Amino acid sequence: MDTPNLFTPLQLGSITLPNRILMPPLTRMRARMPGNLPWELNAEYYRQRASAGLIITEGAPVSPRGHGYYHTPGIHTEAQAEGWKRVTEAVHDAGGRIFIQLWHVGRQSHNDLQPNGEAPVAPSAIAGVGQAYVAPGAQPDYPVPRALSRREIADTVEEFRRGAQRAKQAGFDGVELHGANGYLIEQFLSDRSNHRTDEYGGSVARRTRFLLEVTEAVASVWQPDRIGVRLSPANTFGGGAPSDRWGTFTHVVRELNRLGLAYLHFVEPRVAGNLDLAQFDDALSSRHFKPLLAGNTQLISAGGHTFDSGQAAVASGEADAVAFGRAFIANPDLPHRFAAGAPLNRYQRETFYGGAAAGYTDYPTLQPVAENVPA
Ligand SMILES: Cc1cc2nc3c(=O)[nH]c(=O)nc-3n(C[C@H](O)[C@H](O)[C@H](O)COP(=O)(O)O)c2cc1C
C-alpha cells in the first residue's frame, strides 16, 4: 500500500472516513437553556465542519451530576436526545460523520452545578485542582467531592449505558468515552484521586474496573466497532495524575484491546486541556502506545498538531488519524484549507466558552462548506 497521508481514507471500525483530519471534542458551552439542550446554533456549527473525516462532539454529560461547566449540552434527557438529532441530521445532510463524546466530570464540578446543590461525586473525597465554570465570570475552586457508594457506581455505569442508548436514538454514528483530562473515568484510574479499598480501588486492575464496566455497558448498546475511548496518559489538568503513568495506561490499553474497539484517542503530552505546555514527558506520547494496540483498533493522536506534524504522524504509521482542536474551532473548512495549502484563521480564546454565534459559527470559509470535501 502507498504511504498514507491525511487525505487517505481510513476504515475506522465499521465506518469509512474520507480523510484522517478529525475534529476532536471541544466544549463550547452554547446549549439552549433551560434544559442544557443542543439546538439550531449547535447544528449549524457542526454542519459547517462536516468535511472533517470524523466529528467527535463536545463532551455531553450522561448525568445531571456529570456537568462541570454551565450551558453544556447533556445526553441524559429525551429533549436533549431530540436536540442532538438536529445536529446529527445537519452533519449527515452535509455528508459528514459524527460520534458523541460521553462525559462525566466527577469531582471537576461544583455544588452550584449539581442537583440540589450537593457536592460533586468522585471515587474518593479528594478535591481536584482547578476551577469549575458555574456561570459567566464565576469560576470557584473545585470543592471536596463526596465518594460514590458501590450502589451509586452501578447507577453511574447505567447512566453511561442510557446515554449510549440516547445517542443511538439521536442518530449518531458512534460514541467516544471520555476517559481523559482528569474527569470521572480518569479519577478512577489514578491512585492519586482513587483511594478506595473496595473492588474499584487499589491495584491498577481494580482502578481500571470502572472504565471497563462503563465500556462494556456501552458495548451492550453499540457494537464495539462503533466505540472509541479517549485517554490522556500525560494529563496534568485536574491535578490527579497517577503516580505510575506508563504502567497505568499500558494496562488500560491491554484491557481495552480485548474489547475490539474502533479506536483509542490519545491526547499528546504537549497539551494539558486547552493549553500548550513548554515542558512535557515525551515518553508518554501516543506513538509509544501504538505498538500495543491490537486487532483493528486505530490510534487517533490529538494535541498541538500542525498540518506537517499530522502528515508525518500518519505517514510514519505512528498515528492512523489526527485530530485538530483549536484549528477546527477557527477553520470550519480545515481539510479544504490543508489540501489547498491555504492560510488558517487564528482562533480567539476569549470566545471558546459560552456566548452565541460570535467566535462560533462566524469563522469564514474559503468557499461554501458544501464544496469543501477534499479530493
Ligand atoms: C475550547 C476547548 C474545549 C475542549 N473541550 C474538550 C472536551 O469537551 N472533551 C475533550 O476530551 N477534550 C476537550 N478539549 C481538548 C481538545 O479535544 C484537544 O485535545 C486540545 O484542544 C488539543 O488539541 P489542539 O492542540 O489541536 O487544539 C477542549 C479544548 C478546547 C480548546
The ligand as an SDF file (V2000), in Angstrom:
LIG
                    3D

 31 33  0  0  0  0  0  0  0  0999 V2000
  -12.3250   25.1160   23.8400 C   0  0  0  0  0  0  0  0  0  0  0  0
  -11.8550   23.7160   24.0940 C   0  0  0  0  0  0  0  0  0  0  0  0
  -12.7460   22.7920   24.6350 C   0  0  0  0  0  0  0  0  0  0  0  0
  -12.3530   21.4670   24.8320 C   0  0  0  0  0  0  0  0  0  0  0  0
  -13.2810   20.5430   25.2710 N   0  0  0  0  0  0  0  0  0  0  0  0
  -12.9660   19.2300   25.3340 C   0  0  0  0  0  0  0  0  0  0  0  0
  -13.9500   18.2500   25.6200 C   0  0  0  0  0  0  0  0  0  0  0  0
  -15.1490   18.5250   25.7900 O   0  0  0  0  0  0  0  0  0  0  0  0
  -13.5450   16.9480   25.7040 N   0  0  0  0  0  0  0  0  0  0  0  0
  -12.2310   16.5800   25.4940 C   0  0  0  0  0  0  0  0  0  0  0  0
  -11.9120   15.3920   25.5670 O   0  0  0  0  0  0  0  0  0  0  0  0
  -11.2890   17.4960   25.1840 N   0  0  0  0  0  0  0  0  0  0  0  0
  -11.6310   18.7940   25.0830 C   0  0  0  0  0  0  0  0  0  0  0  0
  -10.6750   19.7240   24.6910 N   0  0  0  0  0  0  0  0  0  0  0  0
   -9.3440   19.2530   24.2850 C   0  0  0  0  0  0  0  0  0  0  0  0
   -9.2800   19.0780   22.7520 C   0  0  0  0  0  0  0  0  0  0  0  0
  -10.0620   17.9800   22.3390 O   0  0  0  0  0  0  0  0  0  0  0  0
   -7.8270   18.8460   22.2590 C   0  0  0  0  0  0  0  0  0  0  0  0
   -7.2980   17.7050   22.8900 O   0  0  0  0  0  0  0  0  0  0  0  0
   -6.9660   20.0660   22.5480 C   0  0  0  0  0  0  0  0  0  0  0  0
   -7.5740   21.2430   22.0520 O   0  0  0  0  0  0  0  0  0  0  0  0
   -5.5810   19.9330   21.9650 C   0  0  0  0  0  0  0  0  0  0  0  0
   -5.6550   19.8530   20.5570 O   0  0  0  0  0  0  0  0  0  0  0  0
   -5.2310   21.1180   19.6200 P   0  0  0  0  0  0  0  0  0  0  0  0
   -3.8280   21.4620   20.0020 O   0  0  0  0  0  0  0  0  0  0  0  0
   -5.3670   20.5990   18.2300 O   0  0  0  0  0  0  0  0  0  0  0  0
   -6.1820   22.2300   19.9360 O   0  0  0  0  0  0  0  0  0  0  0  0
  -11.0420   21.0620   24.5290 C   0  0  0  0  0  0  0  0  0  0  0  0
  -10.1360   22.0080   24.0030 C   0  0  0  0  0  0  0  0  0  0  0  0
  -10.5330   23.3060   23.7690 C   0  0  0  0  0  0  0  0  0  0  0  0
   -9.5740   24.2750   23.1270 C   0  0  0  0  0  0  0  0  0  0  0  0
  1  2  1  0
  2  3  1  0
  2 30  2  0
  3  4  2  0
  4  5  1  0
  4 28  1  0
  5  6  2  0
  6  7  1  0
  6 13  1  0
  7  8  2  0
  7  9  1  0
  9 10  1  0
 10 11  2  0
 10 12  1  0
 12 13  2  0
 13 14  1  0
 14 15  1  0
 14 28  1  0
 15 16  1  0
 16 17  1  0
 16 18  1  0
 18 19  1  0
 18 20  1  0
 20 21  1  0
 20 22  1  0
 22 23  1  0
 23 24  1  0
 24 25  2  0
 24 26  1  0
 24 27  1  0
 28 29  2  0
 29 30  1  0
 30 31  1  0
M  END
$$$$
